[in-house]
C-alpha cells in the first residue's frame, strides 16, 4: 500500500523528479505520514510523525558537499484533508546542498497544506531550495508556507517557488531573511492564477552585514477573477550592502493585481533599487506573434509562459 502511494505521488508529478539512484537522498510524505525515505552520508535527518503534522530536522554536516539533490515529495491524493510540515534545516559551515521539493494535490477539493521552516545557512555554506506545486484544475488547496532564514557570514541562499500547473486555490507565502556579512540571497516566485484563485506573497529581506546582497523577484500572472498581492520589503543596514526588488504582474479579464515594494536604506554606503510593472500583455509582442499566425489567445498564453519560464 505504501509503495502504491509513493508511485501515485510521483505519477501525479509526471514522474520526472523521481529518484533513480540509491545515492540520492529523498523523503516522501503523504498527508502526515512518511511513506518513503533514503538517506546519504553527511546528511542527518530526524523525522517525527505527529497526529496533525510531520516534523523533520535536517543537518548537513560541516564541509559536506552533496553531489545530487535532496528530493522532498509532499502531497495528498485525497480530495479533503490537511498536511502540515515543520522543517528545521541546518547547513553547517562550508557545506553545500540543493533541495528540491515537489508538492502535489491533483484531486483536491478542500485541502490545507502548511509548511513552517527554520533555515540556517552556515558560514561560507550554500543552500538552494526549489519548490514546485502541482494542483488540479479546480483549485481546492490552501497553501500556507512560512519560513525564517538566517544566512551567516559568506553564506549563499537561493529559493524558487513555482506554481504554474493547475489552479492555485489560495496561497499565502511569508518569508523572512536575515543576511549577514558577505552573504547572498535570491528569492524567485513564479505563479499563474485563474478562476477565483487568491495569491498573497509577503517577503522581507534584511541586509545586516557589510557587502551582503539580496534580490526579491516575483513574476505573477492572473486571469478570470483571480487576485494577487505582492508585498516585498528589502532593508539595507550595512556598508556596501546591495539589493533589488523586481515585481512583474500580468492581468487579464476581471483579475486584480497589487504590488507593494518597500525599500529602506539605513547606511550611506548601501544601495537598494526596485522595479514594479503591472498590466496586460505587451501589445507589440502580441501583434508580432499574431502576425506569425497565432490566435490572440495562443499569443497571450505564449507571452505569459515566457514570463513564468
N, C-alpha and C positions, 0 to 999 in steps of 0.2 A: 504493500500500500504506500509506504514512504517513497519507494522508488518511483511509483506511478506519479506521485505528487511532484517530485523533482522533475521527472520527464515532462509533465504538463506545464510546469512553470517555465522551463526553457523553451518548450514548444510555442507557448504564447508570445515569447520574445523573438521568435523566428529561429532560435537555435544557434545563432551566430556567436553568442557570447559564452556558450557552454564550455567549461574547462575540458581539455582533451588530454592532459598530462598529469601524472602524479606529482610533478614538480610545481604545479600551480596550486596556490592556496585558494580555498573557496569555502563559503558557508551559504547554505540555503535555508531560508526561514519562511514557513507558510503560516500565516496568522501569527500566533505567538508560540509556535512550535518549531524547533530546529529539526529539519528533515534531512540534512546532509552537511558534511564538513570534511575538509582536508587541510592539514597544516604543513608548514615548511620550516626548516631550520632558521632560527634567528627571529621568528615571529611568534610571540607568546600570546595566546588567546584564552580568555576565561569567559565562558558563556553560561548564563544562568536563566533558566526558564521560570518566569513568574506567572501568576494567574492571569494578569492582564498586560503583560509585557515580556520582552526578551532583553536582558542586559548583556552587553558584550564589551569586555575590556581587551584592547589590542595594544601590545607593546612591541615595537620594532627595536631590537637591541642595538646599542651603540655600534656604529660603523657598519651595520648590515646593509647591503645593497641587494634588493630583490631583483632578479632578472625578469621575472614575469609579473603580471598584475595580480593583485588580490581581488578575487571576484566575490561580490556580495549579491545574492539574489533574494530579494524580498518580494512577497506577493500574497495574494489571497484570491483563490479561484472561485470562492463562493460569491453569491450576489450580495450578501449582507455580512457585516462583521467588523472587527476592529483589530488593528495591528499597531503596536507601539514598540519602537526600537529605541533603546537607550545605549548610546555608544560612548566609550571613553577611549580615545586614541592617543597614544603617545609615541612619537617618532623621536628616538633618542639621538644624541649628538652624532653628526656625521652620517646618519642612516638615510636611506633613500627608498621610497616605495610609491607605486601607483595603485590606487584603489579604484575599482570600477563597480558601481552599484547599479543594479537593474531592478526596477520596481514595476510589477505587473499586476493589473487588476482588470482583466479582459471582460469579466461578466458583471462588473459592479453595478448595483442599483443604490445601495446605501452602505458605503464602506468608509471607515475612518482610518487613515494612515498617518501616524505621528512618529516623528523622529526627534530625539533630543541628543545632541552630541557635544562633548567636551573634547577639543582637539589641541594638542600641544606639539608644536614643531620645534625640535631642539636646535641647539647651536649648530650652524652650518649643515643642517639636515634639509631634506627635500621631501615634500608630500604633495601628491596630486590626487584629486578626488573627482571622478566623473560619475554623474548620476543621470540615468535615462529612465523616463517613465513611459509605460505603455498602458493606455486606458482604452476602454470600449468606446463605441460611437455615441453612447447615451450619457456619458459623464458618470454621475453617481458616486464620485470619490471626493472626499475631503482630505486634502494633503496638507499636513502642518509640520514642516521641517524647521527645527530650531538648532542653532549652533553657536558656541562661543569658541573662538580660536585665539591661541597665543602663539606668536612667532618670535622665537628667541633670536639672539644676535646671529645674523648671517643666514637665517633660515629662509626657505622658499616654500610658499603655499599657493596652489592653484586649484580652483574648483570650477566645474562646468555642470550646469543643470539643464537638461533637455526634456521638453515635453511637446512634441510636435506630431505625435500619432495618437488619434482618438481624442475625445472631448476631455477637457480638463476637469470639469466639475467645479471644484473650488480649491484653490491653492493659496497658502499664506506662508511665504518664506520669510524667515527672520534670522539674519546672520550678524554677528558682531566680531570684529577682528582687532586685536591689539598687536602691532608690529613694532619690534624693537630695532636697534641699530643695524643697518645694512641688510635688514630683512626685506623680502619682496612678497607681495600677494597679488593675485589676479583672480577676479570673480566674473564669471560669464553665465548669464541666464538666457535661454532661448525657448520661448513658449508661444504656442499657437492656440488661441481661444476661439470658440464658436458657440452657437446656441446661446445658453444663458450662463456660460462659464464666468467665474469670478477669479481674477488674478491679482494678488497683492504681493509685492516684493518690498521688503524692508532690509536694507543693508547699511551697516555703519563700519567704516574703516578708520582706525586711529594710527597715524604715523607718529610713533612715540620716540623713535631713536634717530640719531644722525644718519643721513643718507638712506633712510628707509624709503620704499617705493610701494605704490599701490594703484590698482586700476579696478574700477567697478564698471561692468558693461552689461547692459540689458537690451535684448532685441525681442520685441513683443509684437505679435500680430493678432488683432481681434476682429471678428466679423459677427454677423447676425445681431444678437443683443448682448454680446459678451462685454465685460468691463475689465479694465486693467489700471492699477495704481502702482507706480514705482516710486519708492522713497529711497534715494541714495544719498548717503552722507559721508564725506571724506574730510578728516580733520588732520592738519599737519602741525605738529608741535615742536619739531626739532630742525636744526640747521641742515640744509641741503636735502631735506625730505621732499619727495616729489609725488604727485598724484594726479589722476584723471578720472572723471566720471563721464560715461558715454551711454546715452539712452536713446534708442530709436524705436518708435511705435507706429505701426501701420493700422489705420482704422477703416473699416468698411461697414456698409449697411447702417444699422442703428447702434453699433458698438460705441463705447465711450472709453477714452484713454486719458490718463493724467500722469505727468512726470513731475517729481519734486526733487531736483538736485540741490543739495546743500554742500557748499564748500566753505571751509574755515581754515585760516592760516594764523598761527599764533607765534610765528618766528619770522623775523625779517629776511632770513635766507631760505625759507621754504617756499614752495610754489605748487599750487593746485589749479587745475583747469576743469571745465565741464562743457559738455555739448549735449543738447537735447533736441530731438526732432520728432514731431507728431503730425501725422496727416495721412492722406490717401497715397496710393502708389504713385511713383513718379510718372508724370504724363508723357515725357519724352521716351522713357523706357517702354511704356505701354504702347505708344504709337509705333516704335521701332519693331517690337515683337509682333504686333498686329499686321504690320506691313509685310512681314515674312510668313503670313498665313495662319497665325494663331488666332483663335477667337479671343474676345476680350476676357472671358472667364479664365481660359487657359493661360493667357498672358499674365493676368493678375496672380494666379497661382504660382507661376514660374518666378515672378518677381519676389513674392513672399518666401518661396522656397529658397531663393538665393540669399535673402537676408538672414534666414534662420539656419542656413547650412554652415 
